[in-house]
Amino acid sequence: MQAAEAEFGPIDILVNNAGLFLARPLPESTLEDLHRLCAVNIDGVFLGTRAAMDCARRRPTDGPRLSVINLSSVAGLKGASNTSIYSLTKGAVRLFTKAVALECASAGLPMRVNSVHPGVMDTEMAREVMQKLVDDGLVTSPGEARDFIALRHPLKRMGTAEDVAATALFLASEESSFYTGAELVVDGGFTL
């Protein structure tokens, strides 16, 4: 962060977007699996957000606030079979975001912190989910898996990376200047 500030000036936006998915029944999950998920899904959010707080301490309090956007998942809002440790990490991101938003506000730091909760997006990570549906015998092909997932959404399609990016762009903008501790769900109605 210090190198970025030295090169480009004050940090205005941080998007913590690293994520690792694992679908496995809890009895088959190992402590190593948990540590691997936590290292990506939680540690990165913690380190990035903590570094952003240091940047916020150097910002004028009468200007725009630094915007931190933490990518969680609908799995951080709602459980699903065979994703317990993934849900554990994404639920941690959700509550960490809320706690840090309150901490920044009570300390008078010029920093907003919000989370985005994508559903099943048409990404490489979703292709792992589709393959798991094939492997479990629920569908016969990845194409059938895509259709199966799309039909579970009230909007009858899978989301895209662009759908999530548009939400992050809104949270990064001054149009969301009164948002902090919010969780924006981008799931085509999947969690309704």
C-alpha positions as CSV (number, residue, x, y, z in Angstrom):
1,M,0.0,0.0,0.0
2,Q,2.8,2.4,0.8
3,A,4.5,1.7,-2.6
4,A,1.1,2.2,-4.3
5,E,0.6,5.5,-2.5
6,A,4.2,6.6,-3.3
7,E,3.6,5.9,-7.0
8,F,-0.1,7.0,-7.4
9,G,-1.0,9.1,-4.5
10,P,-3.6,8.4,-1.7
11,I,-5.5,5.1,-2.0
12,D,-9.2,5.7,-2.6
13,I,-10.5,2.2,-3.3
14,L,-9.5,-1.3,-2.2
15,V,-11.2,-4.4,-3.5
16,N,-10.3,-7.6,-1.6
17,N,-11.3,-10.1,-4.2
18,A,-9.2,-13.3,-3.8
19,G,-11.3,-16.4,-3.2
20,L,-10.9,-20.1,-3.1
21,F,-13.8,-22.6,-3.3
22,L,-14.0,-26.1,-1.9
23,A,-17.1,-28.4,-2.0
24,R,-16.6,-31.4,0.3
25,P,-18.6,-33.0,3.1
26,L,-17.4,-31.9,6.5
27,P,-16.3,-35.4,7.6
28,E,-14.0,-35.5,4.5
29,S,-12.6,-32.0,5.1
30,T,-9.2,-31.7,6.7
31,L,-7.7,-29.1,8.9
32,E,-5.3,-28.5,6.0
33,D,-8.3,-27.8,3.8
34,L,-9.6,-25.3,6.3
35,H,-6.2,-23.6,6.7
36,R,-5.9,-23.3,2.9
37,L,-9.3,-21.7,2.5
38,C,-8.7,-19.3,5.5
39,A,-5.3,-18.3,4.1
40,V,-7.0,-17.0,0.9
41,N,-10.5,-16.1,1.9
42,I,-9.9,-14.6,5.3
43,D,-6.2,-13.7,5.7
44,G,-6.1,-11.6,2.5
45,V,-9.2,-9.6,3.5
46,F,-7.7,-9.0,7.0
47,L,-4.3,-7.9,5.6
48,G,-5.8,-5.7,2.9
49,T,-8.3,-4.0,5.2
50,R,-5.8,-3.5,7.9
51,A,-3.4,-1.8,5.4
52,A,-6.3,0.3,4.2
53,M,-6.9,1.5,7.7
54,D,-3.3,2.8,7.9
55,C,-3.9,4.7,4.7
56,A,-7.2,6.1,6.0
57,R,-5.4,7.4,9.1
58,R,-3.3,9.7,6.8
59,R,-6.4,11.0,4.9
60,P,-8.1,14.3,5.6
61,T,-11.3,13.6,7.5
62,D,-13.2,16.3,5.6
63,G,-12.8,14.7,2.1
64,P,-14.1,11.5,0.4
65,R,-13.7,8.3,2.4
66,L,-11.5,5.5,1.3
67,S,-13.8,2.7,0.1
68,V,-13.0,-0.9,1.0
69,I,-15.0,-3.6,-0.8
70,N,-14.7,-7.1,0.5
71,L,-15.9,-10.0,-1.7
72,S,-17.8,-12.6,0.2
73,S,-20.4,-14.9,-1.2
74,V,-24.0,-15.9,-0.9
75,A,-22.4,-18.8,1.0
76,G,-21.6,-16.3,3.7
77,L,-25.3,-15.6,4.1
78,K,-26.9,-19.0,3.6
79,G,-25.6,-22.5,4.1
80,A,-25.4,-25.2,1.5
81,S,-24.7,-28.8,1.7
82,N,-21.0,-29.8,1.3
83,T,-19.7,-26.2,1.5
84,S,-19.4,-25.8,5.3
85,I,-15.8,-24.7,5.5
86,Y,-16.2,-22.4,2.5
87,S,-19.3,-20.9,4.1
88,L,-17.3,-20.5,7.3
89,T,-14.7,-18.3,5.6
90,K,-17.2,-16.3,3.6
91,G,-19.4,-15.7,6.7
92,A,-16.3,-14.5,8.5
93,V,-15.7,-11.9,5.7
94,R,-19.3,-10.7,6.1
95,L,-19.1,-10.1,9.9
96,F,-15.5,-8.8,9.7
97,T,-16.7,-6.2,7.2
98,K,-19.5,-5.0,9.6
99,A,-17.2,-4.9,12.6
100,V,-14.5,-2.9,10.8
101,A,-17.1,-0.5,9.4
102,L,-18.2,0.2,13.0
103,E,-14.6,0.5,14.2
104,C,-13.7,3.0,11.5
105,A,-16.9,5.0,12.1
106,S,-16.4,5.1,15.9
107,A,-12.7,6.1,15.5
108,G,-13.6,8.9,13.0
109,L,-11.5,7.3,10.3
110,P,-12.5,8.4,6.7
111,M,-13.1,4.8,5.5
112,R,-16.2,2.9,4.5
113,V,-16.2,-0.9,4.4
114,N,-18.8,-2.9,2.6
115,S,-19.2,-6.5,1.3
116,V,-20.5,-7.9,-1.9
117,H,-22.1,-11.4,-2.0
118,P,-22.1,-12.9,-5.4
119,G,-24.2,-16.0,-6.2
120,V,-23.1,-18.5,-8.7
121,M,-21.3,-16.5,-11.4
122,D,-20.2,-17.8,-14.8
123,T,-16.6,-18.0,-13.8
124,E,-13.8,-20.6,-13.4
125,M,-15.0,-21.1,-9.8
126,A,-18.5,-21.9,-11.0
127,R,-17.1,-24.4,-13.5
128,E,-15.8,-26.3,-10.4
129,V,-19.4,-26.3,-9.0
130,M,-20.7,-27.5,-12.4
131,Q,-18.2,-30.3,-12.5
132,K,-19.1,-31.3,-9.0
133,L,-22.8,-31.6,-10.1
134,V,-21.6,-33.9,-12.9
135,D,-19.4,-35.9,-10.6
136,D,-22.2,-36.3,-8.1
137,G,-24.5,-37.7,-10.9
138,L,-27.0,-34.8,-10.5
139,V,-26.5,-33.9,-14.2
140,T,-24.8,-35.6,-17.2
141,S,-22.8,-32.7,-18.6
142,P,-21.3,-29.3,-17.8
143,G,-23.8,-27.7,-20.2
144,E,-26.7,-29.4,-18.3
145,A,-25.2,-28.2,-15.1
146,R,-25.1,-24.6,-16.4
147,D,-28.8,-24.9,-17.3
148,F,-29.6,-26.5,-13.9
149,I,-27.9,-23.6,-12.0
150,A,-29.4,-20.9,-14.2
151,L,-32.9,-22.2,-13.7
152,R,-32.4,-22.0,-9.9
153,H,-32.2,-18.2,-10.2
154,P,-35.4,-16.2,-10.5
155,L,-33.8,-14.2,-13.3
156,K,-33.1,-17.6,-15.1
157,R,-29.5,-16.9,-15.9
158,M,-26.1,-17.1,-14.2
159,G,-24.5,-13.9,-13.2
160,T,-21.3,-12.6,-14.8
161,A,-18.1,-11.1,-13.5
162,E,-19.4,-7.8,-15.0
163,D,-22.5,-8.0,-12.7
164,V,-20.2,-8.1,-9.7
165,A,-17.8,-5.5,-11.1
166,A,-20.8,-3.1,-11.5
167,T,-21.7,-3.5,-7.9
168,A,-18.1,-3.0,-6.7
169,L,-17.9,0.1,-8.9
170,F,-21.1,1.5,-7.2
171,L,-19.5,0.9,-3.8
172,A,-16.3,2.5,-4.9
173,S,-18.1,5.7,-6.1
174,E,-19.4,8.7,-4.1
175,E,-22.9,7.6,-5.1
176,S,-22.6,5.1,-2.2
177,S,-21.0,7.6,0.2
178,F,-23.6,6.8,2.9
179,Y,-23.0,3.0,2.7
180,T,-20.8,1.3,5.3
181,G,-21.2,-2.1,6.8
182,A,-23.7,-2.9,4.0
183,E,-23.9,-6.3,2.2
184,L,-24.9,-6.1,-1.4
185,V,-26.2,-9.4,-2.8
186,V,-25.6,-10.0,-6.5
187,D,-27.3,-13.3,-7.1
188,G,-30.2,-12.9,-9.5
189,G,-32.6,-13.6,-6.6
190,F,-31.0,-16.9,-5.8
191,T,-31.2,-16.4,-2.0
192,L,-34.8,-15.1,-2.0
